[in-house]
Amino acid sequence: MAKPELFVTPGYGQKFHELLHFSQALKIGDRVEISGQGGWNDELEIPDSIVSEIERAFENVQRTLAAAGAEWRDVVHVNSYHVGGFPPIVNDTIAGLFRRYMPDRAPIWTQTGVEALGLPAMRIEIRVTAILE
C-alpha cells in the first residue's frame, strides 16, 4: 500500500498550515485529494466580483494540484460549495472554466448550497479528486 504524502501549497497554503494546522493536498498512490480552495490570494483576500472569485478558486485548485504533482487534466470529481445560491453567472462561469481547464474531460460534479464558508467574504469553495495517469 502506498504511503500517504501531505502537501502545503506555497503562499496561502503555508498561512493556513501555520494558522489552522492543515495541509492542502494528500496523495496516496495515483490519487490526489485536495482541501477546498477558495478564491483568495496569498494574503487570504477575496475579490468583490463573484466571477473573479471563481476564477481565482480554479487557479488555486491548479496551484494545489501542482504541489502534489497533478493537474486539472487529472481531475475526475469536483465538489463546489456555494453561499448565496446559484445565479446563472455562477454556473456559466464554472462550466466555462471546466471547458478551459479540462477540454477533454467532463468531471463528475456536485454543487452544495451552504450558509457560510471558512472566510467571511467567501462565496465559493472548490474541492477536487484527481487520478494521475
N, C-alpha and C positions, 0 to 999 in steps of 0.2 A: 504494500500500500504506500502511495506517495505521501511524503511528509508535507503538512501544511506550511505555506510560506505567507507571511503578512507583509504588506507594503504600505508605505506612507507617501502620499503624493507630495512632491516638493511644493513649498509655498503654503497654501491654505491647509493642506493635509498635516503639515508639521504643526500649525497652530492648533488644529483640532486635537492632534495627538497630545500636545502639551496641556491644553485646557481640559479636555474631556476623556483622555486616555483611550482613544480608539483608533484603529487602523482604517485605511481607505479601501484596501483590496486584500483578498485572500485567494491564493492559488493552490489548488490540490490537483496534481497531475495535469490534465489538459483543460481543467475547468477553472474559470476565474469568476469570482463573485465580488461585487463592489458595494460599498456603502452608498446610500443615497447621496446624489450630487445635486446641489442647488446651483442657482445662477449667481453665485458670489464671485468676487475677485479675491486676490490674495490677502486683502485686508478685511475680508468677510462682509463686504458691502454689496447690496443688492440694487440693480438698476431700477429706475422708475417704470420703464416700459416692460410690459409682460413679454413682448416678442424678444427684447434684448435679454431678459432673464432666462427665457427658454433657450435661446441660442448659446448663452454662456453656460447653462447647465449641460448642454450637449458637448461643449468644449471641455468642461470639467470631467465629464464621463470619459472623453478621449484621453485627457491627461492622466486620469486614474488608471484606465486600462493600460496605457503605455507603461506606467510604473510597474505593472505586473507582467509585461511582455505581450499584451493583447492589443487589439484594435477594434474599432466599430465593426469592421467586416467579420469579426469573430462572434458578434453578439447574436444570441438566439432568443433571448427573453428580456422584455422591458416591463418594469412596473413604474408608473408615474403617479405621483400623489399631488393633488390639486386643492388649493384653498380658493374659494370664490367661484367654483363651478367650472363649466366647460363651454365658455363662449366660442363661437366659430373660429375666432382668430387663434385660439389655443390649439385646437385640432388641426387647423390648416398649417400652422407653423410646425407642429410636431411631425405631421405627415411629410411636409416638405423637407425637413431635416432628416427623417428616415431615408427618404429618396436620395438625399445628398450623401449621407454618411454610409448607407448600405444599399447602393443601387442594384445589387444582385441578390439581395435577400430581404424578405419581409419578415421581421421577427414576430413572435407572439407578443401580445401587449395587453396589459391590464391597467386601466385607469381607476383610481380611487379618489373620491372626494373626501377631504379631511377638514377638520376645524382649524388646525394650526400645524405648523412645521417647526423645525429646530431653531430658526432665527425669526424674530417677529415680522420682518418685512417679506419673508419668503412666500411665494405663491405656488411654486412647483419644486418638486424633488424627483430625480430620476435615478432608478436603481436597475442595474442590468446583470445578466449572466452571460458569459462568453465561453465558447468551447474552441480551444486552439486546434487548428487543423495541421 
